[in-house]
Amino acid sequence: MKLARRGARIVAFAAREIAVDQRIIDLFDRYTHGGLTRRAFLDRLAAIAGGGAAATALLPLLENNYVRAETMPESDPRLSAELTDIAGSAPGLKAYLAKPTEGRKFPAVMVVHENRGLNPHIRDVARRLAVEGFAAFAIDYLSPLGGTPTDEDKARDMLQSLKIDNVVAWSRGAVATMSPAPIRPRISARSGSVGAATSSTSRLH
């Protein structure tokens, strides 16, 4: 038993050392941005790491752990958060809206997700903005297709099926919906957007 534990610690240490290899960082970046299938990624990872066992040990160090990464829980009393419909846009389009519980008017910020959809990290970003005094809304661009799945590979495939013109139109519709109106009386006329990677086109339009 002691030998097994020691062996596991050695494997974990070796995995951490390998994980900082720039080739692996570049490979994982290409995979997460849709340049490789999961099978191709794992095959190439195994080639760099020295085998399938080493690649398997590396995966937990590379992939997201949303529970550990969360910095602003939804239960925080300083904010309120909900999944809301975006009226007048694509059927079924929804956004995650997070805003402060206190205050009269809040500037709006559109949080545009990357190619993994409206995942827990994007929701956490919206909540972080809420406690800083913003009304943050993160559109789920996959909601017209049934919503962001928990399987990130499936989410990437679904996003690739979307037309950029539709994404831009949905974004504009969301901004109009979140502008000052009777249904959103606590949101001011000021607005902005944040996002990265595959979200850039939506923000620039």
N, C-alpha and C positions, 0 to 999 in steps of 0.2 A: 504493500500500500504506500509506504514512504517513497519507494523507488518510483512508483507511478506518479505520485504528486510531484516529485522532483523532476521527473521527465516532462510533466505538463508545464511546470514553471520554465523549464529550459526552452520548450517549444514556444511558449508565450513570449519569452524574452527575445528569442530569435525572430519571431514574427514582428515584434516592435522595431527591431533593428532593420529588418528588410523593408518595412512599411515606409521608411523615410527615403528609400531609393527613388530618385527623381523619375526613373523610368516607370515605376509603379504609379507614382502620382500622376504622371502624364497619361498613362494608360487608363486609370480610373476616371480622369477628367474627360477623356474621349468617350468612355463608356457612358458616363452620366449625361453627357450632352447628345446622346443618340448616335454616336459614330460607330458603335459596335453592338452586336447582340450579346446577351449574357453568356452564351456558350463560347463565343469567340473571345470575350473578355477573360473568362475563366481559363481557357486554354492558354492564352498568352501570359496570364498571371502565373500559371503553373510553370511555364517555361522560364520566366524570370526568377521565381521564388525557389525553383529546384524540385518541383513535384506537386502533385495534387494535394497532399497532406499539408504542405506549407501554404498553399493557396487558400485552403479551407481555414487555416489558422489566421490568415491575414484578413479575411472578409469582415469579421466583427470590428476590426480596427479601421476599415475603410468606409463601411456603410453607415448610414445615419442611425443614431440611437435617439429617437425623439423624446423619450422619457427623461433621459439624462440631460438633454440639451435644452429642455424647457426652462425659461427664466421667468415667465409671468403666467401663473396659473389662472385659469378662467374664473376661479373662485375668489380672486383678489377683490376686496370690497371697493377698491378705487375705480373699478371699471365694470361695464356691462357688455356682454357679447352675445350675438345671436346670428343664426343663418337666416338671411332675409331674401325674399323674392325681389328681382329687379323688374319692375313693371314696364311695359311698353317696349321691351327688347325681345330677344329670342325666347321662345316658349321654354319654360323651365330654368331660365338663367337665374342663378343665385349668387349672393355675395355674403361673406362673413363680415359683419359689422361690429366693431369694437369702439366704444366711446367712454369718456369719463362719466362717473356717476354724479359728479358735482360740477357746477358751472352753467353758464347761460348759453354761450355760443362757442363752437369749436371749429377751427379750420379743418377741412377734409383732406385726407390723403388716400389715394388709391394705391393699394399694395398689389403689384402684379407678380403672380407666381411664375416660376421657371418651368422647365419641362417635366416636372414631377407632379404638377397640379396643386390644388389647394390642400397641401399636406399639413401636419401638425406644426412644422417649423414656420410656415407662412402665417398660420393663425397666431402663433406666438409673437411674430413680428408685429402683427396688427395690434395685439394686446399691449406690447411694449410702447407703441405709439400712443395708445389710448391713455396710459398713465402719464404720458408726457403732455397731455392736453389736446390731442387730436382725435377727430372722428375718423377712424381708419376702416376702409372697406376693401376686402380682398375678394375679387371676383373669382368664382370657380368656373373657368372657361370650359370645363368638362361637364358642368351640370346639365346642359341640354342633351348630353349623351348618357345621362344617368348619374353623373357625379364622379369626383376623383376616387379611383379605387385605391385600396391599401397596397396593391402590387405596383411598385414603381415602374417596372418594365411595361406593364399594361398601360399605365398612365402615359408613358412616353409614346407608346404606339398610338394611343387615342389622340394625343395632341398633334401628332404628325398628320392625322386625317383632317384637321381643321383648316379652313381657308383663312388666310391672314386678313382678307377684307372683312370677313365676319367678326374676327377677333377685335379688329379696330372699331367696327360699328358697335359691338357690344360694349366696348370700353367707353365710347362716347355716350352711349345710352345710360351707362351706369353713372357717369359724371353728371349727366343731366338729372338723373333721379336723385342723386345725393346733393344737388344744389339746393339752396334755400327754397322751401315749399311747405305747404301746410303739413305734409306727412313727415317732414324732417325739419321741424322748426328750430332745432338747436344746432344746426350746421350752418356756418357762416358762408359768405360768398368766396372766401379764400380757399384755394385748393391746390394740390400738388400730387406728385406720384413718385413711387420708389419701386425699384425692381432690378433684376440683373439677368444676364445671359439671354435666354430666349425671350425674355419679357421686354427687351429693348424696343422692338418695333412697336409694340402696343403703347409704350410710354411716349415715344417720339411723335406719334400721331395724335 
